[in-house]
Amino acid sequence: MVTTMPTKQFNDTLHAMVLSEDGTYTAYSKEYGEHYHSTKDGALHESLSKHVIPVLERKKEQEEAVLLDICFGLGFNTLTTLWYHRRYNLKTKLRIYAPELDSALIDALPSFVYPKEFEPLLEVICALSTEGMYSKGLWHVELFRGDAREYVRKFAPQTFDGVYQDAFSPKTNPVLWTREYFGDLARIMKNDAILTTYSTALATRLALHENGFKLYLCEKEGVRSFTLASKGSVAEAQEIDMAHKIKTNPHAKALSDADLAEGVEHL
Ligand SMILES: C[S@@+](CC[C@H](N)C(=O)[O-])C[C@H]1O[C@@H](n2cnc3c(N)ncnc32)[C@H](O)[C@@H]1O
């Protein structure tokens, strides 16, 4: 069961705290009309299962892992990454880069009710909210206030080992799901980098496929199925037969910047 809890500190005209089914709070965006996480999967559980474990478990033997957290929002994907890293005593050096457009949300983060797992990370949350950066020991995190598309274009080619693609849905925030956007991401991801997304929409998979990504279906107990994408092969993941998908859905199309500019809807 999901309930909203109006707290004076966090809730404002645009954001409301909502209890999700794993007992952790997420938020509801009144601007986008969507929750920040699946309330059914649970905020912490979703972040851990769909983003953090699929990437960290495959990158944990590397000396360094460079991750892109799109979009930071309440910061669950970054914070869960740090929590998991500490919990399992990983030795990989972490560099995490996270763009987030909503400056008022970033300012309000210290008053959000985070899961108890994040209690030791309070100094990270406060530093990111006020200074946009946290750097200590094996961790370096940068939070950029601004547009993710602009941010992605700034990086040199072949930089990232993992991308958490966690924008609002293609229907409500289509600019972060077009073939051109995934093309920009492809240019900054290493060949064996992994992109994680909760989206299982064919339009999303086509946009990735058209940029040379292989697509993988992930099914885990306790969360809805999700997608991994990589230019390389992903161990222990079930590759999706995109040729077959395209043949059986001949009218399906990736979102494109041009169509969005013209107001053409595909979803
Ligand atoms: C689904 S929420 C992200 C959830 C987040 N990963 C978390 O753990 O809380 C989507 C976020 O995208 C942000 N956003 C929307 N458009 C954006 C853009 N063009 N660039 C950067 N952030 C954007 C919204 O402000 C919102 O915080």
The ligand as an ORCA input file, in Angstrom:
! r2SCAN-3c Opt
* xyz 0 1
  C      12.726      9.644    -12.359
  S      13.465     11.046    -11.625
  C      15.089     10.469    -11.219
  C      15.100      9.537    -10.051
  C      16.471      9.454     -9.466
  N      17.353      8.596    -10.218
  C      16.409      9.059     -8.009
  O      17.021      8.068     -7.614
  O      15.740      9.749     -7.266
  C      13.830     12.047    -13.024
  C      14.628     13.307    -12.712
  O      14.998     13.887    -13.964
  C      15.108     15.281    -13.777
  N      15.156     15.891    -15.126
  C      14.139     16.087    -16.010
  N      14.610     16.593    -17.168
  C      15.958     16.694    -17.020
  C      17.004     17.144    -17.866
  N      16.762     17.572    -19.123
  N      18.265     17.134    -17.404
  C      18.542     16.712    -16.138
  N      17.582     16.275    -15.281
  C      16.308     16.254    -15.713
  C      13.899     15.599    -12.949
  O      14.044     16.856    -12.310
  C      13.891     14.408    -11.960
  O      14.605     14.744    -10.805
*
